Amino acid sequence: MSLSPIKVALLGIGTVGSGVFKVLQRNQVDIKARTGRGIEIVLVADRATDHARSVVGTAAEVIDDAFAAVARPDIDIVVELIGGYTVAKELVLKAIENGKHVVTANKALLAVHGPEIFAAAQKKNVMVAFEAAVAGGIPIIKALREGLTANRIEWVAGIINGTTNFILSEMRDKGLDFDVVLKEAQRLGYAEADPTFDIEGVDAAHKITLVSALAFGIDVQFDKTYIEGITKLSATDIRYAEQLGYRIKLLGISKRTDKGVELRVHPTLVPAKRLIANVEGAMNAVVVQADAVGTTLYYGKGAGSEPTASAVIADLVDVARLHTADPLHRVPHLAFQPDAMQKDLPILPMEAVTTSYYLRLRVADEPGVLATITGILADARISIDAMLQREAAEVGEGAAQTDVILLTHECQEAAMNQAMAAMQALPTVLKPIVRIRKEELN
């Protein structure tokens, strides 16, 4: 028996929306063969109706009212590609209320309002699929929800923002500072005119928040994520890291510990021999450490029209396959059954996180300075893993200064904060101490 096609309303036909329409049209035969039924975009809602018609021609109806689209009784799935927190939230909740399944690429919406949206979907027995919300075309959501189901996941670490990875790659390759490379990234279209969400780590934080929920069966808790961007990184530290055998990447990290879950985004030293350290340009990569399978790496394009469209259409296929299935036998939104979510597993404050560190101190080149610094670290029970001391240089009136670079073993962030405050108070420490966290990712 041939099933009738699934009917889709597409909200927003910009870069990703256009990609979804084109890939779905181009690969319709293969998609139908995999799904068992056709998937047709019959309605497009976009304020720029002329542009929308130039993309879809006569293949779909074009309207300028997205709320009318989510109310249409003939629509089975709503694809939300508008973005943002406000109108998109209203549309998604209205679509769910009207009994529509939802596919979205909107990581910001789900990171901030996910609990409300998933609860509404659960109540109405509809699906909310969001593969495209994290790492573009890389199927990391499906891997966490389904492929790694047998495993207890220990940690996840990812380069999940292409803009910042491009900037860091350029800073390392060309020895340029952040501000110079950002302007070049904007000129080339890798960075937005307002790049704040990318360079301050907010975009990556939205994504790792969703990943942590899938990995550990906890609620989406963006407000508890520690976020630090790349704006203060200098070419100097990238060069020193390289000399010590490390590369600096902006990582989203989530780890399960005995005390709770670490959930953080920050620049990170990663050993150059790790595969993820060699992910360059605007590419994305996610490493998952699990008990049964060990380490797995997911690599690919994290943005762009067709890579992101690939993930959106994969979600459409999943929803089409499960459209008529008993809701209790569908894959849960966040991988774990709603009544099995771990409500008592806390997100740890940054002070309670345990990691290792890179420290760069500009100090006066005087006897006893290094001994005092190492003494402070020893008093805080922080041991040194490696040290690099640069040749002293004279700065005005014969006063000599030098950079001391230290790599530490693991310690609690609270202990490092205390030690840094004591070192910074020394009259021989001449500039603010640079601190970058380090992860071996063993």
DRENDO-636883 format. One record per residue (C-alpha): residue number from 1; x, y, z. Coordinates in steps of 0.02 Angstrom, whole numbers, padded with zeros to 5 digits. Example, Ala and Ser with C-alpha at 12.3 -4.5 7.8 and 13.67 -1.06 7.14 Angstrom:
BEGIN
SITE | seq | u | v | w
SITE | 1 | 00615 | -00225 | 00390
SITE | 2 | 00684 | -00053 | 00357
end
This chain:
BEGIN
SITE | seq | u | v | w
SITE | 1 | 00000 | 00000 | 00000
SITE | 2 | 00069 | 00169 | -00049
SITE | 3 | 00062 | 00300 | 00088
SITE | 4 | 00016 | 00479 | 00045
SITE | 5 | 00158 | 00606 | 00050
SITE | 6 | 00200 | 00697 | 00212
SITE | 7 | 00157 | 00881 | 00192
SITE | 8 | 00281 | 01009 | 00258
SITE | 9 | 00271 | 01196 | 00294
SITE | 10 | 00438 | 01284 | 00287
SITE | 11 | 00452 | 01440 | 00396
SITE | 12 | 00595 | 01546 | 00328
SITE | 13 | 00682 | 01516 | 00163
SITE | 14 | 00849 | 01601 | 00188
SITE | 15 | 01016 | 01512 | 00169
SITE | 16 | 00966 | 01351 | 00258
SITE | 17 | 00785 | 01352 | 00199
SITE | 18 | 00838 | 01368 | 00018
SITE | 19 | 00958 | 01223 | 00044
SITE | 20 | 00820 | 01116 | 00119
SITE | 21 | 00705 | 01148 | -00028
SITE | 22 | 00839 | 01115 | -00160
SITE | 23 | 00911 | 00957 | -00081
SITE | 24 | 00737 | 00885 | -00049
SITE | 25 | 00689 | 00917 | -00231
SITE | 26 | 00854 | 00849 | -00299
SITE | 27 | 00857 | 00690 | -00195
SITE | 28 | 00669 | 00656 | -00187
SITE | 29 | 00682 | 00482 | -00266
SITE | 30 | 00813 | 00420 | -00142
SITE | 31 | 00726 | 00501 | 00005
SITE | 32 | 00560 | 00420 | -00040
SITE | 33 | 00646 | 00251 | -00059
SITE | 34 | 00719 | 00268 | 00116
SITE | 35 | 00562 | 00338 | 00197
SITE | 36 | 00428 | 00236 | 00113
SITE | 37 | 00329 | 00391 | 00069
SITE | 38 | 00357 | 00560 | -00010
SITE | 39 | 00402 | 00717 | 00087
SITE | 40 | 00335 | 00873 | 00004
SITE | 41 | 00360 | 01056 | 00050
SITE | 42 | 00188 | 01120 | 00002
SITE | 43 | 00193 | 01287 | 00094
SITE | 44 | 00330 | 01417 | 00122
SITE | 45 | 00306 | 01563 | 00242
SITE | 46 | 00426 | 01707 | 00225
SITE | 47 | 00404 | 01894 | 00230
SITE | 48 | 00514 | 01909 | 00075
SITE | 49 | 00385 | 01827 | -00038
SITE | 50 | 00471 | 01876 | -00201
SITE | 51 | 00632 | 01791 | -00146
SITE | 52 | 00534 | 01639 | -00087
SITE | 53 | 00448 | 01623 | -00256
SITE | 54 | 00614 | 01639 | -00345
SITE | 55 | 00674 | 01485 | -00249
SITE | 56 | 00519 | 01373 | -00254
SITE | 57 | 00437 | 01429 | -00416
SITE | 58 | 00267 | 01345 | -00430
SITE | 59 | 00318 | 01192 | -00327
SITE | 60 | 00247 | 01263 | -00165
SITE | 61 | 00125 | 01395 | -00106
SITE | 62 | 00209 | 01552 | -00037
SITE | 63 | 00130 | 01660 | 00099
SITE | 64 | 00198 | 01797 | 00213
SITE | 65 | 00107 | 01742 | 00373
SITE | 66 | 00197 | 01606 | 00470
SITE | 67 | 00057 | 01594 | 00599
SITE | 68 | -00066 | 01552 | 00460
SITE | 69 | 00055 | 01416 | 00403
SITE | 70 | 00061 | 01328 | 00573
SITE | 71 | -00130 | 01333 | 00583
SITE | 72 | -00159 | 01246 | 00416
SITE | 73 | -00246 | 01079 | 00445
SITE | 74 | -00163 | 00994 | 00295
SITE | 75 | 00014 | 01019 | 00363
SITE | 76 | 00097 | 00872 | 00452
SITE | 77 | 00269 | 00945 | 00493
SITE | 78 | 00325 | 01124 | 00524
SITE | 79 | 00508 | 01164 | 00488
SITE | 80 | 00561 | 01318 | 00587
SITE | 81 | 00712 | 01407 | 00512
SITE | 82 | 00674 | 01585 | 00568
SITE | 83 | 00793 | 01587 | 00717
SITE | 84 | 00791 | 01690 | 00876
SITE | 85 | 00698 | 01669 | 01039
SITE | 86 | 00535 | 01765 | 01021
SITE | 87 | 00428 | 01741 | 00864
SITE | 88 | 00507 | 01571 | 00834
SITE | 89 | 00454 | 01514 | 01008
SITE | 90 | 00275 | 01571 | 00979
SITE | 91 | 00269 | 01483 | 00811
SITE | 92 | 00343 | 01320 | 00876
SITE | 93 | 00224 | 01314 | 01025
SITE | 94 | 00075 | 01356 | 00914
SITE | 95 | 00125 | 01219 | 00790
SITE | 96 | 00136 | 01094 | 00933
SITE | 97 | -00031 | 01152 | 01002
SITE | 98 | -00104 | 01120 | 00829
SITE | 99 | -00036 | 00942 | 00829
SITE | 100 | 00108 | 00971 | 00707
SITE | 101 | 00277 | 00889 | 00721
SITE | 102 | 00419 | 01016 | 00723
SITE | 103 | 00593 | 01012 | 00645
SITE | 104 | 00707 | 01156 | 00693
SITE | 105 | 00888 | 01213 | 00674
SITE | 106 | 00863 | 01340 | 00813
SITE | 107 | 00990 | 01296 | 00950
SITE | 108 | 00963 | 01461 | 01041
SITE | 109 | 00776 | 01429 | 01056
SITE | 110 | 00797 | 01252 | 01122
SITE | 111 | 00941 | 01295 | 01238
SITE | 112 | 00841 | 01432 | 01323
SITE | 113 | 00661 | 01368 | 01306
SITE | 114 | 00688 | 01182 | 01275
SITE | 115 | 00604 | 01119 | 01435
SITE | 116 | 00442 | 01211 | 01395
SITE | 117 | 00444 | 01158 | 01212
SITE | 118 | 00484 | 00974 | 01245
SITE | 119 | 00351 | 00966 | 01382
SITE | 120 | 00220 | 01039 | 01263
SITE | 121 | 00269 | 00914 | 01128
SITE | 122 | 00259 | 00770 | 01252
SITE | 123 | 00085 | 00823 | 01303
SITE | 124 | 00024 | 00831 | 01122
SITE | 125 | 00115 | 00671 | 01069
SITE | 126 | 00214 | 00758 | 00932
SITE | 127 | 00400 | 00757 | 00893
SITE | 128 | 00525 | 00899 | 00901
SITE | 129 | 00680 | 00854 | 00799
SITE | 130 | 00837 | 00962 | 00802
SITE | 131 | 00985 | 00875 | 00720
SITE | 132 | 01030 | 01035 | 00626
SITE | 133 | 01040 | 01135 | 00788
SITE | 134 | 01213 | 01065 | 00833
SITE | 135 | 01362 | 01051 | 00714
SITE | 136 | 01268 | 01077 | 00551
SITE | 137 | 01278 | 00923 | 00442
SITE | 138 | 01366 | 00812 | 00571
SITE | 139 | 01242 | 00684 | 00640
SITE | 140 | 01295 | 00706 | 00821
SITE | 141 | 01118 | 00717 | 00892
SITE | 142 | 01070 | 00551 | 00811
SITE | 143 | 01232 | 00472 | 00873
SITE | 144 | 01195 | 00524 | 01053
SITE | 145 | 01009 | 00483 | 01047
SITE | 146 | 01023 | 00317 | 00956
SITE | 147 | 01195 | 00256 | 00901
SITE | 148 | 01273 | 00264 | 01075
SITE | 149 | 01119 | 00207 | 01172
SITE | 150 | 01210 | 00056 | 01245
SITE | 151 | 01344 | 00166 | 01323
SITE | 152 | 01367 | 00266 | 01480
SITE | 153 | 01438 | 00427 | 01409
SITE | 154 | 01582 | 00498 | 01511
SITE | 155 | 01620 | 00661 | 01422
SITE | 156 | 01591 | 00759 | 01262
SITE | 157 | 01707 | 00893 | 01192
SITE | 158 | 01677 | 00985 | 01031
SITE | 159 | 01731 | 01120 | 00910
SITE | 160 | 01553 | 01173 | 00875
SITE | 161 | 01573 | 01349 | 00809
SITE | 162 | 01654 | 01368 | 00639
SITE | 163 | 01682 | 01556 | 00651
SITE | 164 | 01793 | 01544 | 00805
SITE | 165 | 01886 | 01393 | 00736
SITE | 166 | 01923 | 01488 | 00576
SITE | 167 | 01989 | 01636 | 00677
SITE | 168 | 02099 | 01527 | 00787
SITE | 169 | 02166 | 01433 | 00636
SITE | 170 | 02212 | 01596 | 00550
SITE | 171 | 02293 | 01666 | 00708
SITE | 172 | 02402 | 01511 | 00722
SITE | 173 | 02446 | 01499 | 00536
SITE | 174 | 02484 | 01683 | 00511
SITE | 175 | 02540 | 01739 | 00685
SITE | 176 | 02409 | 01877 | 00686
SITE | 177 | 02311 | 01943 | 00835
SITE | 178 | 02125 | 01919 | 00860
SITE | 179 | 02064 | 02090 | 00802
SITE | 180 | 02154 | 02079 | 00635
SITE | 181 | 02090 | 01904 | 00596
SITE | 182 | 01911 | 01947 | 00648
SITE | 183 | 01905 | 02085 | 00517
SITE | 184 | 01967 | 01963 | 00386
SITE | 185 | 01839 | 01833 | 00439
SITE | 186 | 01701 | 01964 | 00420
SITE | 187 | 01766 | 02012 | 00248
SITE | 188 | 01763 | 01830 | 00192
SITE | 189 | 01590 | 01798 | 00263
SITE | 190 | 01645 | 01678 | 00401
SITE | 191 | 01593 | 01802 | 00536
SITE | 192 | 01435 | 01906 | 00551
SITE | 193 | 01436 | 02095 | 00554
SITE | 194 | 01394 | 02074 | 00739
SITE | 195 | 01495 | 01919 | 00786
SITE | 196 | 01461 | 01928 | 00974
SITE | 197 | 01369 | 01762 | 00992
SITE | 198 | 01511 | 01672 | 00903
SITE | 199 | 01668 | 01754 | 00974
SITE | 200 | 01601 | 01765 | 01154
SITE | 201 | 01559 | 01579 | 01153
SITE | 202 | 01369 | 01597 | 01168
SITE | 203 | 01330 | 01498 | 01010
SITE | 204 | 01442 | 01355 | 01065
SITE | 205 | 01360 | 01361 | 01238
SITE | 206 | 01187 | 01342 | 01162
SITE | 207 | 01247 | 01186 | 01072
SITE | 208 | 01343 | 01103 | 01215
SITE | 209 | 01191 | 01132 | 01327
SITE | 210 | 01086 | 01025 | 01210
SITE | 211 | 01225 | 00896 | 01195
SITE | 212 | 01242 | 00880 | 01384
SITE | 213 | 01056 | 00845 | 01403
SITE | 214 | 01066 | 00706 | 01274
SITE | 215 | 01227 | 00633 | 01345
SITE | 216 | 01180 | 00628 | 01528
SITE | 217 | 00991 | 00630 | 01538
SITE | 218 | 00981 | 00800 | 01622
SITE | 219 | 00869 | 00949 | 01586
SITE | 220 | 00925 | 01083 | 01463
SITE | 221 | 01010 | 01212 | 01577
SITE | 222 | 01091 | 01349 | 01473
SITE | 223 | 01088 | 01472 | 01618
SITE | 224 | 01212 | 01363 | 01714
SITE | 225 | 01340 | 01349 | 01574
SITE | 226 | 01509 | 01432 | 01602
SITE | 227 | 01549 | 01537 | 01448
SITE | 228 | 01714 | 01617 | 01398
SITE | 229 | 01752 | 01673 | 01220
SITE | 230 | 01910 | 01701 | 01119
SITE | 231 | 01920 | 01891 | 01116
SITE | 232 | 02064 | 01899 | 01242
SITE | 233 | 02174 | 01770 | 01157
SITE | 234 | 02337 | 01832 | 01084
SITE | 235 | 02452 | 01764 | 00950
SITE | 236 | 02586 | 01757 | 01085
SITE | 237 | 02494 | 01622 | 01183
SITE | 238 | 02451 | 01525 | 01026
SITE | 239 | 02637 | 01524 | 00983
SITE | 240 | 02691 | 01470 | 01158
SITE | 241 | 02559 | 01333 | 01160
SITE | 242 | 02628 | 01269 | 00995
SITE | 243 | 02804 | 01263 | 01066
SITE | 244 | 02738 | 01156 | 01210
SITE | 245 | 02651 | 01035 | 01092
SITE | 246 | 02474 | 01105 | 01106
SITE | 247 | 02347 | 01198 | 01001
SITE | 248 | 02214 | 01315 | 01066
SITE | 249 | 02033 | 01278 | 01018
SITE | 250 | 01868 | 01349 | 01081
SITE | 251 | 01787 | 01193 | 01152
SITE | 252 | 01616 | 01155 | 01219
SITE | 253 | 01645 | 01026 | 01357
SITE | 254 | 01525 | 00924 | 01462
SITE | 255 | 01585 | 00791 | 01584
SITE | 256 | 01498 | 00676 | 01705
SITE | 257 | 01586 | 00672 | 01875
SITE | 258 | 01545 | 00597 | 02045
SITE | 259 | 01487 | 00769 | 02105
SITE | 260 | 01387 | 00824 | 01953
SITE | 261 | 01404 | 00880 | 01772
SITE | 262 | 01535 | 01002 | 01707
SITE | 263 | 01459 | 01114 | 01574
SITE | 264 | 01578 | 01242 | 01501
SITE | 265 | 01639 | 01335 | 01346
SITE | 266 | 01812 | 01413 | 01342
SITE | 267 | 01977 | 01419 | 01246
SITE | 268 | 02069 | 01258 | 01281
SITE | 269 | 02244 | 01191 | 01254
SITE | 270 | 02232 | 01022 | 01168
SITE | 271 | 02382 | 00910 | 01130
SITE | 272 | 02431 | 00934 | 00947
SITE | 273 | 02429 | 00745 | 00922
SITE | 274 | 02242 | 00734 | 00955
SITE | 275 | 02135 | 00725 | 00798
SITE | 276 | 02021 | 00865 | 00859
SITE | 277 | 02173 | 00981 | 00878
SITE | 278 | 02199 | 00965 | 00690
SITE | 279 | 02024 | 01021 | 00641
SITE | 280 | 02055 | 01182 | 00547
SITE | 281 | 01959 | 01323 | 00464
SITE | 282 | 01771 | 01328 | 00483
SITE | 283 | 01753 | 01141 | 00510
SITE | 284 | 01671 | 01064 | 00664
SITE | 285 | 01714 | 00907 | 00763
SITE | 286 | 01644 | 00822 | 00917
SITE | 287 | 01731 | 00690 | 01022
SITE | 288 | 01626 | 00575 | 01131
SITE | 289 | 01703 | 00463 | 01265
SITE | 290 | 01592 | 00317 | 01317
SITE | 291 | 01621 | 00162 | 01420
SITE | 292 | 01585 | 00025 | 01292
SITE | 293 | 01637 | 00100 | 01125
SITE | 294 | 01780 | 00208 | 01191
SITE | 295 | 01819 | 00367 | 01094
SITE | 296 | 01722 | 00416 | 00938
SITE | 297 | 01749 | 00570 | 00830
SITE | 298 | 01619 | 00658 | 00722
SITE | 299 | 01689 | 00780 | 00594
SITE | 300 | 01618 | 00886 | 00454
SITE | 301 | 01542 | 01050 | 00402
SITE | 302 | 01456 | 01137 | 00545
SITE | 303 | 01363 | 01267 | 00443
SITE | 304 | 01314 | 01313 | 00266
SITE | 305 | 01159 | 01293 | 00160
SITE | 306 | 01166 | 01112 | 00105
SITE | 307 | 01263 | 01035 | 00252
SITE | 308 | 01132 | 01104 | 00372
SITE | 309 | 00993 | 01056 | 00251
SITE | 310 | 01060 | 00877 | 00258
SITE | 311 | 01024 | 00873 | 00445
SITE | 312 | 00852 | 00955 | 00427
SITE | 313 | 00800 | 00828 | 00295
SITE | 314 | 00866 | 00683 | 00401
SITE | 315 | 00748 | 00743 | 00536
SITE | 316 | 00605 | 00754 | 00411
SITE | 317 | 00639 | 00573 | 00361
SITE | 318 | 00640 | 00517 | 00543
SITE | 319 | 00476 | 00605 | 00579
SITE | 320 | 00398 | 00536 | 00420
SITE | 321 | 00449 | 00359 | 00469
SITE | 322 | 00379 | 00376 | 00645
SITE | 323 | 00230 | 00485 | 00600
SITE | 324 | 00104 | 00345 | 00631
SITE | 325 | 00201 | 00256 | 00770
SITE | 326 | 00139 | 00241 | 00947
SITE | 327 | 00211 | 00396 | 01036
SITE | 328 | 00276 | 00285 | 01178
SITE | 329 | 00387 | 00191 | 01056
SITE | 330 | 00470 | 00342 | 00976
SITE | 331 | 00647 | 00394 | 01022
SITE | 332 | 00630 | 00521 | 01166
SITE | 333 | 00672 | 00702 | 01124
SITE | 334 | 00822 | 00703 | 01242
SITE | 335 | 00869 | 00518 | 01222
SITE | 336 | 00806 | 00470 | 01396
SITE | 337 | 00625 | 00435 | 01442
SITE | 338 | 00552 | 00594 | 01521
SITE | 339 | 00516 | 00508 | 01688
SITE | 340 | 00697 | 00441 | 01693
SITE | 341 | 00783 | 00611 | 01677
SITE | 342 | 00909 | 00642 | 01816
SITE | 343 | 00836 | 00789 | 01911
SITE | 344 | 00960 | 00773 | 02055
SITE | 345 | 01120 | 00780 | 01952
SITE | 346 | 01182 | 00960 | 01972
SITE | 347 | 01280 | 01069 | 01851
SITE | 348 | 01442 | 01110 | 01942
SITE | 349 | 01494 | 01291 | 01965
SITE | 350 | 01658 | 01331 | 01877
SITE | 351 | 01750 | 01342 | 02044
SITE | 352 | 01714 | 01156 | 02071
SITE | 353 | 01778 | 01101 | 01900
SITE | 354 | 01941 | 01003 | 01894
SITE | 355 | 02058 | 01031 | 01747
SITE | 356 | 02238 | 01080 | 01711
SITE | 357 | 02305 | 01250 | 01659
SITE | 358 | 02421 | 01353 | 01551
SITE | 359 | 02484 | 01509 | 01641
SITE | 360 | 02587 | 01650 | 01567
SITE | 361 | 02664 | 01775 | 01686
SITE | 362 | 02762 | 01930 | 01636
SITE | 363 | 02887 | 01949 | 01778
SITE | 364 | 03037 | 02053 | 01827
SITE | 365 | 03198 | 01960 | 01789
SITE | 366 | 03261 | 01953 | 01968
SITE | 367 | 03331 | 01816 | 02080
SITE | 368 | 03201 | 01718 | 02178
SITE | 369 | 03049 | 01764 | 02071
SITE | 370 | 03024 | 01589 | 02002
SITE | 371 | 03048 | 01510 | 02173
SITE | 372 | 02913 | 01623 | 02247
SITE | 373 | 02791 | 01580 | 02108
SITE | 374 | 02820 | 01392 | 02121
SITE | 375 | 02805 | 01407 | 02310
SITE | 376 | 02632 | 01486 | 02295
SITE | 377 | 02577 | 01344 | 02180
SITE | 378 | 02649 | 01215 | 02298
SITE | 379 | 02556 | 01292 | 02446
SITE | 380 | 02395 | 01275 | 02344
SITE | 381 | 02440 | 01093 | 02310
SITE | 382 | 02457 | 01128 | 02123
SITE | 383 | 02598 | 01033 | 02038
SITE | 384 | 02690 | 01093 | 01883
SITE | 385 | 02692 | 00984 | 01728
SITE | 386 | 02805 | 01089 | 01616
SITE | 387 | 02888 | 01259 | 01614
SITE | 388 | 02953 | 01377 | 01480
SITE | 389 | 03054 | 01533 | 01520
SITE | 390 | 03091 | 01656 | 01382
SITE | 391 | 03251 | 01755 | 01368
SITE | 392 | 03244 | 01917 | 01467
SITE | 393 | 03222 | 02080 | 01375
SITE | 394 | 03266 | 02254 | 01438
SITE | 395 | 03119 | 02374 | 01452
SITE | 396 | 03165 | 02555 | 01489
SITE | 397 | 03305 | 02609 | 01608
SITE | 398 | 03385 | 02437 | 01602
SITE | 399 | 03244 | 02344 | 01692
SITE | 400 | 03233 | 02167 | 01624
SITE | 401 | 03071 | 02070 | 01604
SITE | 402 | 03032 | 01895 | 01546
SITE | 403 | 02885 | 01780 | 01511
SITE | 404 | 02867 | 01625 | 01618
SITE | 405 | 02748 | 01494 | 01548
SITE | 406 | 02686 | 01355 | 01662
SITE | 407 | 02582 | 01201 | 01626
SITE | 408 | 02503 | 01126 | 01781
SITE | 409 | 02432 | 00957 | 01825
SITE | 410 | 02247 | 00944 | 01865
SITE | 411 | 02177 | 01044 | 02009
SITE | 412 | 02013 | 01121 | 02060
SITE | 413 | 01976 | 01290 | 01984
SITE | 414 | 01946 | 01366 | 02157
SITE | 415 | 02126 | 01321 | 02206
SITE | 416 | 02193 | 01397 | 02046
SITE | 417 | 02094 | 01557 | 02073
SITE | 418 | 02170 | 01573 | 02247
SITE | 419 | 02347 | 01541 | 02184
SITE | 420 | 02327 | 01664 | 02041
SITE | 421 | 02268 | 01800 | 02160
SITE | 422 | 02424 | 01773 | 02268
SITE | 423 | 02541 | 01775 | 02117
SITE | 424 | 02458 | 01928 | 02043
SITE | 425 | 02487 | 02022 | 02206
SITE | 426 | 02676 | 01999 | 02193
SITE | 427 | 02767 | 02161 | 02146
SITE | 428 | 02875 | 02059 | 02026
SITE | 429 | 02723 | 02003 | 01924
SITE | 430 | 02708 | 02149 | 01805
SITE | 431 | 02552 | 02114 | 01701
SITE | 432 | 02387 | 02022 | 01721
SITE | 433 | 02418 | 01834 | 01719
SITE | 434 | 02353 | 01742 | 01566
SITE | 435 | 02260 | 01582 | 01612
SITE | 436 | 02198 | 01457 | 01482
SITE | 437 | 02126 | 01289 | 01532
SITE | 438 | 02204 | 01130 | 01464
SITE | 439 | 02122 | 00963 | 01422
SITE | 440 | 02218 | 00807 | 01374
SITE | 441 | 02060 | 00723 | 01306
SITE | 442 | 02130 | 00550 | 01341
end
